[in-house]
Structures are given as C-alpha cells and as structure tokens.
Amino acid sequence: MTQAPAVPRAIRRRHDREILALAVPAFGALVAEPLFVMADSAIVGHLGTVQLAGLGVASALLTTAVSVFVFLAYATTAAVARRVGAGDLQGAIRQGMDGIWLALLLGAAVIAVVLPTAPGIVDLFGASSTAAPFATTYLRISALGILPMLVVLAATGVLRGLQDTRTPLYVAVAGFVVNAALNAGLVYGAGLGIAGSAWGTVIAQCGMAAVYLYVVVRGARRHGASLRPDGAGIRACAQAGVPLLVRTLSLRAILMIATAVAARLGDADIAAHQIILSLWSLLAFALDAIAIAGQSIIGRCLGANDPQGAREACRRMVQWGIATGITLGLLVLVLRPLFLPLFTSDASVHHAALPALVLVAVAQPVCGVVYVWDGVLMGAGDGPYLAWAMVLTLLVFAPVALLAPMLGGGLTTLWVAMTLMMTMRMLTLWLRSRSGRWIVTGATR
C-alpha cells in the first residue's frame, strides 16, 4: 500500500521524459516557422507602414495557401506513428512517401491558381489602394515557395511519425537563418524592397525542401521502401486528409475573416493586426510543440494496442499545455512594451495593438489546452470529429467578427472575437476527449 503512490509518479516521469524529448526539438522547429513571417515583418516594417500593411494581407493569403494542406504533416504523422507502434517500419516509410508525392501534386496545382489571380485575391481581401501593389508583388513571388513548403510539411510528418523531431529542428533553424540573411541583403543591400523579402523566403524554402527529401529518401532506401508514386497509396493519403482539410479550411477562414475585418479598419489597424497575428502564430506554434509530441506518442500507443498508455499520456500533456500557456501569457504581458518597436515606430500602430496584446496574453492558458487536445485527436486519427468541431466554431465566430466594426472598439473588439473562438474550440475538444471515443487501436484506424 505504501508504494502505490510511486507508480503514478513513475508514470508521470516517463511521460515527461518522452514528451520533452519530442516537444523540445519540435518547439524549436515550430517557432522557426512563424519567425519567417516575423523576420519579413520586421525587415519590411522599416520600409514603411504601407509596405507592412501590404505584407500583412499577402502573408495571410500565403499562410492560408500552405496551411490548408497542413494535413500533409498531421495525417502523415499519425499514420506513420501507428505503423511504427505496430512494428512495420517499412510500411511506415512507404506511407510517408505517398504523402510526399501528394504534396508535389498539390503544390503544383496551388501555384498554377495563385500566380494569375494574385491581384484579384488581394483586392478581394480589402487591401487599400496604397497597400495593394505591395501585397500583389509579395504574393506573386512568394507563391513559388508553396510547392517546396508542402514537401516540407509531408516530410516533417514522416519524421515526426518516426519519433524524430530533431532533424526538423536543425532544418528549420538553418532555414530561418538563411531566410533572415537573404531578406536583409536583398531588401536593403540589393535595394529590391518588398520583392527582395519575398525572393529571400522562396530561396530558403527551396533549400529546406531539398534537405528533407534527401533525409527521407535515404531512410526509404535503407529500409527497402519504394520511392515510386503509388496511385492507390496517394488516393488513400488524400482521403485520410479530407477531414483535416475541412478542419484547416475552417480555421483559415476564421483567420482570413479576421484579416479582412482588420484591413477595413484602416492601414494602422491592419499593420497592428499583422504584428499581433505574427506573435499569436509564434505562441501557437510554441504550444503546438506539445501537440506534436502528442500526435507521435498517441499514434504509437494506439498502434501498439496500448489504450491505457494513450490515456495517461493525454492527461499529462494537458497539464503541460496549461502550465506552458500560463507562462507564455505572463511573458506577453511583461514584454509587450518592448515587442512593438521591433516592427514599427508608428504611434498609431502601437495604440491599436497594445490592448489586443493583453487579450492575447490572457487567452494563452486556453490555447495551451486547445492545442494539446487537438494534437491528441489528430494522433488518434479522429479527423471527422475535428472537422465538425471547427466548422461549428467558424459558425459562432464569423458573425461576431463581422460585427466588430459596428460594435466599436476597433482592433480590440476583433481580438475579443478571437478569444471567444479559442474558448469555443476548447469546449468542443473537451467533450470529445472526455467521451473516450477517440481511442481506436491497431496499425490503421
């Protein structure tokens, strides 16, 4: 009897070690991704408020174009991790290769659509007449980086499923350093302005994709997995990703509605919104590090027919999410006066951004729980429920956000709506986690 409490502590320590081993490298890799946008914002912001406003619209559109296909990472992570848990390493890598081939096809299709329609897309999202030319320039050039970024997503999913988050960390850090150096050199050294920032990012993205392909192909050859495209495998990968695509489209619709509303509030508000959204994305990716660990661990546990291990890991990761969210929220509150001058010296932008930053800070514990539960359900392959829950959240958020200009309060009211959106997500995910219906064991769901 006296030794009974030692079992839970030992289990917690084991989960802590595993979570940290996966989440810490994932944290570095995930933080590096929004740092691409933040570096662009910091460099372009000193060109002027109009250029920063143009970047705000274009980067939101590009992020959407890439992020709607984030299922390439999420679905691949879960599927590969299940195969790893079941002891089928060759099948795991083969499934990952199907995801990479799908990424190549989707990337080519997106570029073909974005390039000729860039001016119309920019106008659709309400950029001012002064900011629209800069937004169009950045969008057209940066669209060329969409294909390599989709390859990066799929290959990252393969490595995460194999319980390797260190390689994505190394690639992401190198990509960020190259991106920042190229942007600074091309924007100011070569005098290319906002176009230089776009070209620097595209070059860095192509380099990252090349490194990932080398790593995955080398692993495939080592384990005897075929590199050839398999039509049935690619179709199965696409079908598994459809619910996550619906989920991500709903989330991106939320973010695009927020950007469109901010753009109509004026150049100062959209510039402030771009800065805040960059920080929000940075914090989200940081919190998502625990979710990435969750995808890998939950998928592996379910593949190995260990539902109890999956439940225990889920509980521990939720605790980590809450603690991390509280810590990040406090940091935002303390550092917010120092954060804004990094991007612009415009007092009107500072005035619009400061109250919204307080809301971002307060919402971080909620965000921590949301991202962990999201990762757990993705790792379990529970895509249909995630799709339904996000569509419901969109239906709640949209009318509130669209009424923000009429309600008064400017950008602050918009970010009240964003906080409501995260609270709604937490409620829907909590209901699913509590039900236990996400626990389905086996090499495939």
Secondary structure, DSSP 4 states (H G I P E B T S, - for coil): -TTTTHHHHHHHHHHHHHHHHHHHHHHHHHHHHHHHHHHHHHHHHTT-HHHHHHHHHHHHHHHHHHHTTTHHHHHHHHHHHHHHHTT-HHHHHHHHHHHHHHHHHHHHHHHHHHHHHHHHHHHHTT--TTTHHHHHHHHHHHGGGHHHHHHHHHHHHHHHHTT--HHHHHHHHHHHHHHHHHHHIIIIIS--THHHHHHHHHHHHHHHHHHHHHHHHHHHHHTT---S--HHHHHHHHHHHHHHHHHHHHHHHHHHHHHHHHHHH-HHHHHHHHHHHHHHHHHHHHHHHHHHHHHHHHHHHHHTT-HHHHHHHHHHHHHHHHHHHHHHHHHHHHHHHHHGGGT---HHHHHHHHHHHHHHHHHHHHHHHHHHHHHHHHHTT-HHHHHHHHHHHHHHHHHHHHTHHHHS-THHHHHHHHHHHHHHHHHHHHHHHHH-TT---SS--
